[in-house]
Amino acid sequence: MKPAALVGTGIYKYHAACAFYLSAKQQTQKKYLEDYWFPLGLFLVIVIAGIPLIKFLPAQLEAGEERILGKADVTLDMNGWKQFFYKFDSLYKSDISTGAMKENALIISDYWFPAAHLDYYIAQPLHIQLMAVGKLTDIHHYAWLNKERPDCLKVWMHILYIPLTIMDHADSTEKLF
């Protein structure tokens, strides 16, 4: 797994904030190290404790109502994608070999968050096109990414729709299609 995937891209803003803070102070090297120990130590504690927590914690962090179980649990975003890739790959190749699906199918998603994961972990490694469909507030930057992928949607092509599993968005499928 790539380091950015383990920590998240949001951490870079803290690096920049530390850099601006330290450059503004213009202190000696010794003072620089004294100021940097706490943020560096905190970062290392979060990473060192967070990775085993994400991989081996037998419970979910946000256990709420069953219909939205896992909605706010960030640890779920980092698990299961490799297993899903292998299962999806075997199913996709099996469907192509039996003629149930054409080779250049399209994956669509109706929300930016699963679309980003599907794009990174499934579509790009398998060289399958992905589009997000829906309102701008739901698909975010995929509205612009879709414009960069104009050849992926063709009439009468096979489409794989992988829905969001959270029940709050369950009615969006009927509205989209």
PyMOL commands that set and color helices and strands:
alter all, ss='L'
color gray80, all
select helices_A, chain A and resi 3-7+9-25+29-56+66-68+74-78+81-98+112-126+136-139+142-148+150-152+167-169+172-176
alter helices_A, ss='H'
color red, helices_A
select strands_A, chain A and resi 106-109+129-132+159-161
alter strands_A, ss='S'
color yellow, strands_A
deselect
rebuild
show_as cartoon
